[in-house]
Amino acid sequence: MNPAKRRQIYEYLRAANPAPATELEYTTPFQLLVAVMLSAQATDTSVNKATHRLFPMAPTPEAMLALGEEALAECIRTIGLYRTKAKNVIATCRLLLERHGGAVPQSREALEALPGVGRKTASVVLNTAFGQPAIAVDTHIFRVCNRTGLAPGKDVRKVEEKLTRLTPPEYRQNAHHWLILHGRYTCKARKPACEACGIRNLCEWTGKAARTHSGGK
């Protein structure tokens, strides 16, 4: 995909959604960190349902640590892998208090040193909580980048590297949100809504013509 077409895609996404945001609900960087940790292999909707109960009881690392692993697991049991996630969240709270005075660190290295925090989770926190132009690549973004030709790659790290390199600076802060929402609601895995897609004329996917002509069936 050439730079002009890539810029047109971002221009459309920006015009359609000038101030995109995560669909995870939170009020502090700590709550965002926990929500993103819980969101692995789970929907934002299921995480929000769980954190509606959890965050009023344990809004801080101190309160979460006091709540304890078993009570935390009970609060999030509707989320996949809830026991492992509860263990990691409690361990992370302990390290936040021991190493960072209870604050969420603002460096990738420090974030990725926390239990259960990988590159994608760190990128979301850096971008959404601290305004750094990090681009987290999840399954939606991986699919959109490969299907459209925006930044194709064999694995998420390759796609992230390409996106970071090829996305014009003025779009990097919001690229993650635009692309994840586009993948979640339009460029869906099984039934992409090509007929309703605003960037279909810029997309390089060879399968879009059939879907557009068939009305998306």
C-alpha positions in Angstrom: 0.0 0.0 0.0 1.4 3.4 -0.9 1.7 6.3 1.6 -1.0 8.4 0.0 -3.6 5.6 0.3 -2.5 4.9 3.8 -3.0 8.5 4.7 -6.4 8.5 3.1 -7.5 5.6 5.3 -6.4 7.4 8.5 -8.1 10.6 7.3 -11.4 8.7 6.9 -11.0 7.0 10.3 -10.2 10.4 12.0 -13.1 12.2 10.3 -15.5 9.4 11.3 -14.2 9.3 14.9 -12.1 12.3 15.9 -11.7 11.3 19.6 -11.6 7.5 19.8 -11.3 5.8 23.1 -11.1 2.3 24.6 -14.3 0.6 25.4 -12.9 -0.7 28.7 -14.3 1.4 31.6 -11.8 2.8 34.2 -11.1 6.0 36.1 -7.3 5.7 36.9 -4.2 4.2 35.2 -4.3 1.4 37.8 -7.8 0.5 36.9 -7.0 0.6 33.2 -4.0 -1.7 33.8 -6.2 -4.2 35.6 -8.9 -4.0 33.0 -6.5 -4.7 30.2 -4.9 -7.6 32.1 -8.4 -9.1 32.5 -9.3 -8.5 28.8 -7.0 -11.2 27.4 -9.1 -13.7 25.6 -12.2 -11.9 26.9 -14.6 -9.3 25.5 -14.5 -5.7 26.8 -18.2 -6.1 27.7 -17.5 -9.1 30.0 -14.6 -7.3 31.6 -16.7 -4.2 32.3 -19.4 -6.3 33.9 -16.8 -7.7 36.3 -15.0 -4.5 37.0 -18.3 -2.8 37.8 -18.4 -5.0 40.9 -14.6 -5.1 41.5 -13.4 -1.5 41.3 -15.8 0.0 43.9 -14.4 -2.6 46.4 -10.8 -2.4 45.3 -10.0 0.8 43.4 -6.3 0.9 44.3 -3.3 -1.5 44.5 -3.5 -1.4 48.3 -7.2 -2.2 48.3 -6.8 -5.0 45.7 -4.0 -6.6 47.7 -6.2 -6.4 50.8 -9.1 -8.0 48.9 -6.9 -11.0 48.2 -6.6 -13.6 45.4 -9.6 -15.7 46.3 -12.0 -12.8 46.7 -10.7 -11.3 43.5 -11.1 -14.6 41.6 -14.7 -14.7 42.8 -15.3 -11.2 41.4 -13.9 -12.1 38.0 -15.0 -15.7 37.7 -17.2 -14.9 34.7 -14.0 -14.0 32.7 -11.9 -16.7 31.0 -8.7 -17.7 32.8 -9.9 -15.9 35.9 -7.8 -17.8 38.4 -4.5 -17.1 36.5 -5.6 -13.5 36.0 -6.4 -13.1 39.7 -3.0 -14.4 40.7 -1.2 -12.1 38.3 -3.2 -9.0 39.3 -2.4 -9.6 43.0 1.3 -10.2 42.2 1.3 -7.0 40.1 -0.3 -5.0 43.0 2.4 -6.2 45.3 5.1 -5.1 42.9 3.5 -1.7 42.2 3.6 -1.0 46.0 7.1 -2.4 46.5 8.8 -0.9 43.5 6.7 2.1 42.3 5.0 3.5 45.4 1.7 2.2 44.2 1.8 4.1 40.9 1.6 2.6 37.5 5.0 3.0 35.8 5.2 5.0 32.6 8.0 3.0 30.9 7.5 -0.1 28.8 10.4 -1.9 30.6 8.8 -1.4 34.0 5.3 -2.3 32.8 6.5 -5.5 31.1 8.3 -6.6 34.3 4.9 -6.9 36.0 3.3 -10.3 36.2 0.8 -10.9 33.4 1.7 -7.8 31.5 3.0 -8.4 28.0 3.9 -6.1 25.2 0.3 -5.5 24.1 -1.0 -4.7 27.6 1.9 -2.3 28.1 1.2 -0.6 24.8 -2.4 0.0 25.7 -1.5 1.5 29.1 1.2 3.7 27.6 -1.1 4.9 24.9 -4.4 5.3 26.8 -3.3 6.3 30.3 -0.2 8.2 29.5 -0.7 9.6 26.0 2.3 7.9 24.4 2.0 7.0 20.7 2.4 3.2 21.3 0.4 1.0 19.0 -0.9 -2.2 20.5 -1.7 -5.0 18.0 -4.5 -7.4 19.0 -6.3 -9.9 16.8 -8.6 -7.2 15.3 -5.8 -5.0 14.3 -3.7 -7.9 13.0 -6.6 -8.9 10.8 -7.4 -5.4 9.6 -3.7 -4.6 8.7 -3.3 -7.9 6.8 -6.6 -7.9 5.1 -6.6 -4.3 3.9 -2.8 -4.2 3.1 -2.3 -1.3 5.6 0.6 -3.0 7.3 0.7 -6.7 6.5 2.9 -9.0 8.6 3.3 -12.7 9.6 3.0 -12.0 13.3 1.8 -9.3 15.7 5.3 -7.9 16.3 5.9 -7.5 12.6 2.6 -5.7 12.1 3.4 -3.5 15.1 6.8 -2.6 13.7 5.3 -1.8 10.3 2.4 0.2 11.7 4.8 2.3 13.9 7.1 2.9 11.0 4.5 3.6 8.3 1.8 5.5 10.2 2.3 9.3 9.9 3.1 10.9 13.2 -0.2 12.8 13.5 -2.2 9.5 13.5 0.0 7.4 15.8 -1.7 8.3 19.0 -5.2 7.2 17.9 -4.2 4.5 15.3 -4.7 1.7 17.9 -8.3 2.8 18.7 -9.3 3.5 15.2 -8.1 0.1 13.9 -9.5 -2.0 16.8 -12.9 -0.4 16.4 -12.9 -0.9 12.7 -12.0 -4.5 13.1 -14.5 -5.1 15.9 -17.5 -3.5 14.1 -16.8 -3.4 10.3 -13.8 -5.5 9.2 -15.0 -8.5 11.2 -13.4 -11.9 11.1 -16.1 -14.0 9.7 -18.5 -11.5 8.0 -16.7 -8.3 7.1 -19.2 -5.6 6.3 -17.5 -4.5 3.1 -20.7 -3.0 1.7 -20.9 -0.6 4.6 -17.2 0.1 4.9 -16.0 3.7 4.3 -12.5 2.6 3.2 -13.6 -0.2 0.8 -12.2 1.8 -2.2 -8.8 2.0 -0.5 -8.7 -1.5 0.9 -6.6 -4.0 -1.1 -8.3 -7.2 0.0 -9.2 -9.3 -3.0 -12.3 -10.7 -1.4 -14.1 -7.4 -0.9 -15.6 -7.2 -4.4 -17.6 -10.4 -3.9 -18.9 -9.3 -0.5 -19.8 -5.8 -1.8 -21.7 -7.1 -4.8 -23.5 -9.8 -2.7 -24.6 -7.2 -0.1 -22.3 -8.8 2.5 -23.9 -12.2 2.4 
